[in-house]
Amino acid sequence: SEAKAPLITTPPLAMLLAAGLLFPLLGDASSATLTRMRGTLNRPANPWQNVAQRRVTVRSEAPPQAVIATPPSLDAYENALRESIRVEDMQLESQVSKALTPDGGKNKVRGKEPEMWIDGDSTEVTNFQRATLAAVWAMSAFLLADALPFITGAPEGAMALLVVGFSMLFADFFSGIFHWAVDNYGNLKTPVFGSVIHSFQGHHSAPWTITYRPFINNVHKIALPVVPLMGLVSLLIHGNWMAEIFAIVFFNMQILGQEFHKLSHMIKTPPLITKLQRCGVLLSKKEHLAHHTSPFDGHYCIVTGHMNGLLDSTHFFRRLEALVYRCGGSEPNCWKLKPEMKDAVLNGRFEELSRRS
């Protein structure tokens, strides 16, 4: 078992800012060129049979077609991802290339088609998706233009950097709360969030699908609710420059976090992305892979993953589950996948719960 990382690791703030600015430029290019994993056709059954109602194979160059999907197996995908982590830790990029393409790259073997969990979903980038993201960035520019005149010297600049750092940590924390909620409660029929819940829960059975999505297609579902929320917040905090900077970072990190999430699932990433993951600026493959083990009960934060140590070590989500159960009687999906968790959580015996390193 590996030594546990510090509870909160805050990378240099300048690197955080640089990552936020670079990702809209890097996302589409990286997703178009990355090698897909190889696998077998024997995939374990989806743990949530009640939400696995229909699977649709979608080719980006053609309209969605309702056919039987034949994805690589989940075990093969996770083994390939673990191997890429091992090789990256050894800093031997040549071994990564050889492991992924034994013939030296002459005949690269791509994975099967992405597996969609919502009818009509695809990897195509549409004008509506572009407009949604453009609206978020337009409001971000408006808030930034309103805040910058107030930063007139070193004290204000230092305060702005502190606000950015705090907003990054809070964005990571919030991503964990949201991820935990949609992984464990609800289904396709849940009002408002049904399609998001269905996609998140299905993601555990076909995690490679996200790697097929271009940047705009990947983040637009997160950007869609951000548009009205950011518009409302902009009206409420107008003139408060620190609140405006906090809002810019928070909302954009929720959107970019989905792209960071995608990059953590890539078998092979560009060298710059790999370095940013390994130094803690971005969510790392190793950190997020720890979440993709049944019963999917930890490591929920997906912006940087820095808050996972604190939340998991204090059993934060187990306490939330106990509260939800006592208030409404709803059991989370992680209890259903690991029934012994229920008694341990409700009786506060958290030490009995086996945690992943």
Secondary structure, DSSP 8 states (H G I E B T S, - for coil): ------S-----HHHHHHHHHHHHHHHHHHHHH-------S-----S-TTT----EE--TTS--B--------HHHHHHHHHHHHHHHHTT-HHHHHHHH-TTTTTT-------EESSTT--S---HHHHHHHHHHHHHHHHHHHHHGGG--SHHHHHHHHHHHHHHHHHHHHHHHHHHHHHHHS--TTSTTTHHHHHHHHHHTT-GGGGGGS-HHHHHHHHHHHHHHHHHHHHHHHTT-HHHHHHHHHHHHHHHHHHHHHHHHT-SS--HHHHHHHHTTSS--HHHHHTTSSTT--S----SS-TTHHHHHHTTHHHHHHHHHHHHH----HHHHHSTHHHHHHHTT-GGGS----
